[in-house]
Amino acid sequence: MSSFEGTAAQIMEVLTAEAMSVEELVEATGLDSSEILSELTILELDGNVVRENGRYSRPL
């Protein structure tokens, strides 16, 4: 069971080690880009996602 809830859970469900752009996350989740960017910031600060070249992935 995931420890993530709400928007974070939706993002983490589709996010893998394969880097994704915000646009790809919007398509995969159906969420608004501003919602995704806000949640990605929190997830990145908590060490749950990494950003490289404007793309996001789970840390290895």
ROSE-4610 file (N, C-alpha, C; in Angstrom, 1 decimal, always signed):
// ROSE-4610
residu = [M/M/M/S/S/S/S/S/S/F/F/F/E/E/E/G/G/G/T/T/T/A/A/A/A/A/A/Q/Q/Q/I/I/I/M/M/M/E/E/E/V/V/V/L/L/L/T/T/T/A/A/A/E/E/E/A/A/A/M/M/M/S/S/S/V/V/V/E/E/E/E/E/E/L/L/L/V/V/V/E/E/E/A/A/A/T/T/T/G/G/G/L/L/L/D/D/D/S/S/S/S/S/S/E/E/E/I/I/I/L/L/L/S/S/S/E/E/E/L/L/L/T/T/T/I/I/I/L/L/L/E/E/E/L/L/L/D/D/D/G/G/G/N/N/N/V/V/V/V/V/V/R/R/R/E/E/E/N/N/N/G/G/G/R/R/R/Y/Y/Y/S/S/S/R/R/R/P/P/P/L/L/L]
num = [1/1/1/2/2/2/3/3/3/4/4/4/5/5/5/6/6/6/7/7/7/8/8/8/9/9/9/10/10/10/11/11/11/12/12/12/13/13/13/14/14/14/15/15/15/16/16/16/17/17/17/18/18/18/19/19/19/20/20/20/21/21/21/22/22/22/23/23/23/24/24/24/25/25/25/26/26/26/27/27/27/28/28/28/29/29/29/30/30/30/31/31/31/32/32/32/33/33/33/34/34/34/35/35/35/36/36/36/37/37/37/38/38/38/39/39/39/40/40/40/41/41/41/42/42/42/43/43/43/44/44/44/45/45/45/46/46/46/47/47/47/48/48/48/49/49/49/50/50/50/51/51/51/52/52/52/53/53/53/54/54/54/55/55/55/56/56/56/57/57/57/58/58/58/59/59/59/60/60/60]
x = [+0.8/+0.0/+0.9/+0.5/+1.2/+1.1/+2.1/+2.0/+1.6/+1.4/+1.0/-0.5/-1.0/-2.5/-2.8/-4.0/-4.5/-3.6/-3.3/-2.6/-1.2/-0.5/+0.8/+0.6/-0.4/-0.6/-0.8/-1.6/-1.9/-0.6/+0.3/+1.5/+2.5/+2.6/+3.5/+3.1/+1.8/+1.3/+1.8/+1.9/+2.3/+3.8/+4.5/+5.9/+6.7/+7.7/+8.6/+10.0/+11.0/+12.4/+12.6/+11.7/+11.7/+11.2/+12.1/+11.8/+10.6/+9.7/+8.5/+8.5/+8.0/+7.8/+6.5/+6.3/+5.0/+3.9/+4.1/+3.0/+2.6/+3.6/+3.3/+2.5/+2.9/+2.2/+0.7/+0.5/-0.8/-1.7/-1.1/-1.8/-2.1/-1.1/-1.3/-2.2/-2.3/-3.1/-4.4/-4.5/-5.7/-5.7/-4.6/-4.5/-4.1/-4.4/-3.9/-2.4/-1.7/-0.3/+0.1/-0.6/-0.3/-0.4/-1.3/-1.5/-0.3/+0.1/+1.2/+2.5/+2.8/+4.0/+4.1/+3.0/+3.0/+3.3/+2.7/+3.0/+4.4/+4.9/+6.2/+7.3/+7.0/+8.0/+8.1/+6.9/+6.9/+7.6/+7.2/+7.8/+9.3/+9.7/+11.2/+11.9/+11.3/+11.9/+12.0/+11.0/+11.0/+11.9/+12.5/+13.3/+12.6/+11.3/+10.5/+10.6/+11.0/+11.2/+12.5/+13.1/+14.2/+13.9/+14.5/+14.3/+15.6/+15.6/+16.8/+16.3/+16.9/+16.6/+15.1/+14.4/+13.0/+12.1/+12.6/+11.8/+11.9/+10.9/+10.8/+10.8/+11.4/+11.4/+11.5/+11.3/+11.5/+13.0/+13.6/+15.0/+15.3/+16.5/+17.0/+17.3]
y = [-1.2/+0.0/+1.2/+2.2/+3.5/+4.4/+5.1/+6.0/+7.4/+7.5/+8.8/+8.9/+10.1/+10.3/+11.4/+11.4/+12.5/+12.6/+13.9/+14.2/+13.5/+13.5/+12.8/+11.3/+10.7/+9.2/+9.1/+10.0/+9.9/+10.1/+11.0/+11.2/+10.0/+9.6/+8.5/+7.2/+7.0/+5.8/+5.7/+6.8/+6.8/+7.1/+7.7/+8.0/+6.8/+6.6/+5.4/+5.9/+5.1/+5.5/+6.1/+5.9/+6.6/+8.0/+9.0/+10.4/+10.8/+11.6/+12.1/+13.6/+14.3/+15.7/+16.0/+17.3/+17.7/+17.4/+17.7/+17.4/+16.0/+15.1/+13.7/+13.3/+13.9/+13.6/+14.1/+15.3/+15.8/+14.8/+14.3/+13.3/+12.0/+11.6/+10.3/+10.4/+11.5/+11.6/+12.4/+13.3/+14.1/+15.3/+15.5/+16.6/+17.9/+19.0/+20.3/+20.5/+21.1/+21.2/+22.0/+23.0/+23.7/+22.9/+22.0/+21.0/+20.1/+19.6/+18.6/+19.3/+20.5/+21.2/+21.5/+21.9/+22.1/+20.9/+19.8/+18.5/+18.0/+18.2/+17.7/+18.4/+19.7/+20.5/+19.9/+19.5/+18.9/+17.5/+16.7/+15.4/+15.5/+16.4/+16.6/+17.0/+17.9/+18.4/+17.2/+16.3/+15.2/+14.0/+14.2/+13.1/+12.0/+12.2/+11.1/+11.2/+12.3/+12.4/+13.2/+13.0/+13.7/+14.4/+15.6/+16.3/+16.5/+16.2/+16.4/+16.8/+17.9/+18.5/+18.7/+19.1/+19.4/+18.2/+17.0/+15.8/+15.2/+14.5/+14.0/+12.5/+11.9/+10.4/+10.0/+8.8/+8.3/+8.1/+8.4/+8.1/+6.7/+6.4/+5.0/+4.3]
z = [+0.0/+0.0/+0.0/-0.8/-0.9/+0.3/+0.7/+1.8/+1.3/+0.0/-0.6/-0.7/-0.7/-0.7/-1.8/-2.3/-3.1/-4.4/-4.7/-5.9/-5.9/-4.8/-4.7/-5.1/-4.6/-5.0/-6.5/-7.1/-8.5/-9.3/-8.9/-9.6/-9.4/-8.2/-7.9/-8.5/-8.8/-9.4/-10.9/-11.6/-13.0/-13.1/-12.1/-12.2/-12.0/-12.8/-12.7/-12.7/-12.9/-13.0/-14.4/-15.3/-16.6/-16.5/-16.8/-16.6/-17.4/-16.8/-17.5/-17.4/-18.5/-18.4/-17.7/-17.4/-16.7/-17.7/-19.0/-20.0/-20.0/-19.9/-19.9/-18.6/-17.5/-16.3/-16.3/-17.0/-17.2/-18.0/-19.1/-19.9/-19.1/-18.3/-17.6/-16.4/-15.8/-14.6/-14.8/-15.8/-16.0/-15.0/-14.3/-13.3/-14.1/-13.5/-14.0/-13.8/-14.7/-14.6/-13.4/-13.0/-11.8/-10.5/-10.5/-9.4/-9.4/-10.5/-10.6/-10.2/-10.7/-10.4/-8.9/-8.3/-6.9/-6.1/-6.5/-5.7/-6.0/-7.3/-7.6/-6.8/-6.5/-5.7/-4.3/-3.7/-2.4/-2.4/-3.4/-3.5/-3.7/-4.5/-4.7/-3.4/-2.7/-1.4/-0.4/-0.5/+0.4/+0.0/-1.2/-1.8/-2.5/-2.8/-3.4/-4.9/-5.5/-6.9/-7.2/-8.4/-8.8/-10.1/-10.3/-11.5/-12.2/-13.5/-14.3/-15.7/-16.2/-17.5/-17.7/-16.6/-16.7/-16.7/-16.4/-16.4/-15.0/-14.6/-13.2/-13.3/-12.2/-12.1/-10.6/-10.3/-9.0/-8.8/-7.6/-7.5/-7.6/-8.1/-8.2/-7.0]
